[in-house]
């Protein structure tokens, strides 16, 4: 700490260069935070997928339905504890850009299969009693200002026309990663009003008694409906979520590639800046050594300078990224979860400190090995 004024004076020597270097760190760490939030959003379904749940869909395509009667037949398969189902609605609120996932659900069984979603008992009871009732995730409710008792008009896309719902409940998640953007309403209301696909549902979710036997149960479900007009494809919820993400593209590789390029460039820029700074201070380094500063102390001063730049710039970038993610999904509904977790914030700072150290190593070694006579001759 006693050398901090000296470090600070060195940083203020070339203010424009210091500000640009700090800005480079800030931009790189801000990008790191945003990319981390995007990755979490895409992988959210994989991370929070229930180990005891199977998704049963039409073998042809997810958009093809399954008969309502399949629920009882799935329940008869050994190892299945409960079965619920949902159907994608796909409407818009007020205008096309106001999108959030809407599901017509099997009200009696939904909470049994998805215990991580929490609805106050009195709100759920009111929802069950109202055929036109709905339950909204706290994220969507906060974004559009929905409150219990509000009347919400949804313009149908798959099933055209205006559909009106009364908000009876707002659900929350037990975990930070839980999707709180959904909009639930009664399947019976959908099936009553829609002109086609009556008696059909979008997909089933089966809760198994033993997660270790989930794959065997999934195989038994598919065998039960083999060679039928509606063949099924059953898989664990984690596998289903991973497959859905894979359809979008290899997000992991893309994010890693972008991050690697950005941080490698930052390393080159910062290393060059530190080298220029040390060479400009050759005479001063010689004076420091001549008045008693050891080689190791000089080495530590240059490394500390690199770490100080990385800490300030990286801290600004991480703080900026956190503030940006706190505003919620910037895409208008494509990323229901947009969250920069503390663990990733720590990783970002460690990465910044690593780059700061790496960029200062060569200049620090140069300063340590510099002989006083040679330095004064060059000065």
N, C-alpha and C positions, 0 to 999 in steps of 0.2 A: 504493500500500500504506500510505502514511503516514496516509491518511484512513480506513483501515479501522476503527479504534476508534470514530470518529465515526459511521460507518455502522452499526456494531453497536449503538451506544447508541441510535440512532434506531429501530432495529428492536425493541429491548427496551422502548421507551417504552410501547407498547400491546401487551403480550404476547399477549393473547387475539386481537386483530385480526391480529397477525403470524402467529400459529399457524394461524388460519383461512385466511389467504391462502396460506401454505405448503401447507396441506392441500388447498386448491383446485388448486394446481399439481400436487401429488402425485397426487391422484385423476385429474386430466385426463391426465397423462402415463402413469399406470398403465393407464387405459382405452385410450390410444393404443397402448401396447405390446401389450395383449391383442388389440385389433382388428387390429394389424399381423400378429400370429401367426396369427389366424384367416384373414386374407386369404392369407397364405403357404400355409396348410394347404389352402385351397380351390383355389389356383392352382398347387399343387405339381406336379400332373400336367402342366400346361401348361409350367411352367418346365423340368422335367427330361425332357420328352418327347424321344425320340430323333429326330433329323432324318432318319435313314435307316430309319425303321420305319413300316409301314402296319398299321392295324388293319382286319381283314376280318371283318365280322359279318353276321348275317342281315339282309336288307333290311327285313323286316317289323318286327323288334324285336331288341334286344340279348339278350333272354331266350330267343329262339328259337334252336335249335342249327343246326349245319351238319354235313354228312357228313364222316366221317373221311377219305374218299377225296379230298376237295378238296385236301389237302395236296400230293399229287403233281402235281395239275393246276395249282396255283398255282406250284409250283417250275418248271414248264415255260414259264412266261411270261418273255419276255426282260426282263432287268433285275432279276430276283429272285435274291438270293444264298442265302437260307435262309428256312425257314418253321418256326415253332413254333406251338403252340396251348395253350389252357388252358380249363378248365371251372370255373365257379363252383360251390362246394360249399354254403356257407351254413350250417354247423353251429354249435353253441354248446358252450362248454367249461364243464362243471359246472352252470352256471345261465345263463338267457337274457341277463343283462346282460354276461356275459363273451363279447364278440363281437370277432372279428378276421377279416380276409379270408383265406379258404382256397381254394386253387386246385389242381385236379388238372392237372398239367402234363405236357408231352411231355419227358420227362427227357433224351433224347439231344440235343435241340436247344435247350433253354431257355437255357443259359449262353452259347451262341453268339449268340443274339439279344439277350440282356440282359447284356452284359459288365460293367455297372456294379455288379452284385450279386456280392459276393465270398464264396466258400465255400472253406475250406481243402481242398486236394485229397484228403487222406485221409478227411475227413468226407464229401465228395461221393461218393467211391468206395464208402464204407460204405452211403450212402443208395441208390445205384444197385443194390447187391446185395440189398437188403431190400425186398421187395414192399410191406411195411407200413411202410416207413420214411418219414420226413418231414424237411424242413428248415424252420427257423423263423427269422424275422427277429430281430435282436438286441433290438429294441424290445419285441416281444411276449415274447421269452424273459426279458427283464429284468422285465417287468411281472408275469408269472405264475410266475417262478422256474424256468422250464424249463432243463434241462441236458442235455447229450449223454448218451444212455442212458436218459432218462426215458420212461416209457410214458404217452401222452397220450390219454385217452378223449374223443371228440367225438360229441355227439348230433346226428345228421343231422336236417335240416328238410325240404329238398327230397327227399332220399332218407333215409327214416326208419331208425331203428335206431341202435345203438351202434357206432361205428367207432373202432378203437384203432390208434394209431400209435406208432412208436418214434422218438424224436428222434436223428437221426444227424449233424445239422449245424446250425450257427447262422450265418446269413449277415449280412454288413455291407454298407454302401453306400460307394462311393468318394467321394460328395459328401454334404454335410450334409443336402441336400434329398431324398435318396433314401429311398423308402418302405421302412422296415425293420420293418413290422408284419405282413407276409404269412406264410402257412403253406402250404408246398408239399408235395404228395405225388404218387404215381404215378397217371397217368391209367389205366394198365392195371388197377390195383387198383380204381378206381372203376367202370370199365366191366365188370369181372368181377362185381362184387357188386350193382350197381343193377338194379332190376327193369324199367326202361324207359329209352328213349333210348340203347340200346346202339348203338355204332358212330357216335355223334354227339358233336360237341365244341361248346364254347361259342363260341369265336371263334378266329381265326387272327391271328398277327402275322408279317408278312413283312418281311424285311430286304432293302433294295434296294441295288444296287451304286452308284448315283449319286443322291444326295439331290435334285439339281436336276431329276431326271426322275420323282420320286416321284408327282406328280399324274398323269402319263401312264401310269405302271405301275398306279396305282389304277384308272384308267379301263379299262385292258386287262383287269384282273381282273374288274371288273363286267361287261364285255362277254363274257368267257369263260362266265359263268354266267347270262347274260340268258335269260329265258324258260324257266328250269329250275325244278323244284319248290322249290329252295332258292336263290333269287337273293341276291346279296351287295351289301353297301355297304362299299366300301373307301375309307379316308381316312387322311391322315397322323395319326400319333399325337398331334401337337399339336392338330389340328383335332378329333379325337375327344375329347381331354381338355377342350378349351374347350367343346364341345357338352355334355359331361356336367355341367360346372359351370353352364352356362347353364340347364339343367333345374332346378337348385336355386333359381335366381333371380339377379338382378343384385347379387351380393355387393359388387362394387366400388362401385356407387352408394350402396348402403345404408351401407357403412362410411364413405364420404366424407361422407355426409349427417350421420351421427351425430357424426363427428369435427368437422365444421364447426360444428355447433350447440354442442358442448361447448366448443370453443376460443373461439368468439365470446362465449359467456357468460363464460368465464374472462377474456377481454379487458375486458369491461364491469365485472366485479367488481373486477379488479385496478386498472383505471383509476380507479374510484371510490375505492378504498382509498388509492391514491397521492395523489389530489387532496385527500382529507380529511387525510391525514398532513401534506402540505405546508401547507395552510391553518392547521392547528393550530400549526405552527412558524413562522408569519409573523414574530413578534418575534425568534426565534432567527436566522432567515435575515438579518434586518436587522442583527443584531449581528455575524454573520459578515462581512457586507459592510463594516460599519463598521471592523472590525479588519484589513481588508486582503484578504479573499477576493474575487476578481474575479467578474464575472457568469458568465464561462465556467466557472470552478471550481464555482460554485453549481449551474450547469446540469449539470456532470459528476457532482456528488455525488448529485443526485436521480436521474439516469439510472443511476448505479452502484447506487443503492439498489434500483431496480426489477430490475436485472440480478442482484443478489445474491439477492433473493427468488426470482427465476425459477430461478437456478442451484441453490439449496438444495432448493426444492420440486420442481423438475423432476428433479433428481438422485435424490431419494427415490422419485419415481414410476417413473422408468426402472429403478432398482434393484429396486423391488418387482415390477414387471412381469417383469423378467428372472428373478427368483427364482421367481415363479409359473410361468413357462413351463418352468423347469428341472425341475419336478415331472412334466412330461409331459402327455399328453392328458387334460384334465379331463372329457371327454365319455364316456370308456369305450370308445373305438374309432372314433368318427365322424371324428376328426381325427388320422390316423396321424402327421402331422408337426405339432408344436406348438413353434415355434421363433421367438425374438425375435433377429434377427441384429444384429451390431454396427453395420452401416450404418443400420438403422432406429433403433437407439439414438441414434446421432449425429443423425439427422434429428429425433428427438423433442427432444433437447436444444437444437438450433438453433431449433426451433419455440417451445420454452419461452422461450429468450432473445429471440426476436423479439417474443413477446407481452409479455415483461417490458419491453423497450425501448419498444414502442408504447404501453403503458399509462402509461409514465412521461414521455412526450414533452410532453404538454400541461402537467402539473404542473411539469416542469423548465423549460419556457419561461416559465411564470408566475413561478416563483422567480427566473429570470434577469432578467426585466424589472421585477421589484419594486423600487421606489425606497425607500431607507432611511427617508426622512421619512414616506412613506405607510405603510410597514410598521409603524413605531413608533407611528403614530397609531392603527392598527387593533389593535395588540397590547394 
